[in-house]
């Protein structure tokens, strides 16, 4: 696949202590970082300075906003909490709007149970659409996360997840490339034909 350089940050979407999804996010970040013509950045919402006394763009974090503005696509790693997504992730995502428009996003669900965060991904889909992001067709699911990594945080069945990651990344790169071209080359402005 031929494409220009892309910037695709990885967002870890939970602030909880003892989070197993951190291992997942680090694995994904490492896989993105070794791909040709991709640049990435690890964004941990736990480390973001963001107020909780207001909402939306009133709380815009300039660094996060600039990173999202520059991004060609995003990967969001999110654990499933009672069939939903972490509130702080939604709070952080809502601080930007125009920065997301017509950019690809890949979703990675994480759960302690057998469904690998499928329900959190389903719940995030309308949020992604409302933000103007375009979700890719293929998701990554990490089921029974407490059994996937050793004590040092190394993925036990790495070859299986590398194969899944390859399929996920091929689609994300394709979609990010197409949307980048569209943003740069095709105007949405209505032309007056009169």
Secondary structure, 3 states (H helix, E strand, C coil): CCCCCEEEEEEECCCCCCCCHHHHHHHHHHHHHCCCCEECCEEEHHHCCCCCCCCHHHHCCHHHHHHHHHCCEEEEEEECECCECCHHHHHHHCCCCHHHCCEEEEEEEECCCCCCCHHHHHHHHHHHHHHCEEECCCCEEECCHHHCECCCCCECCHHHHHHHHHHHHHHHHHHHHHHHHHHHHCCCCCCCCC
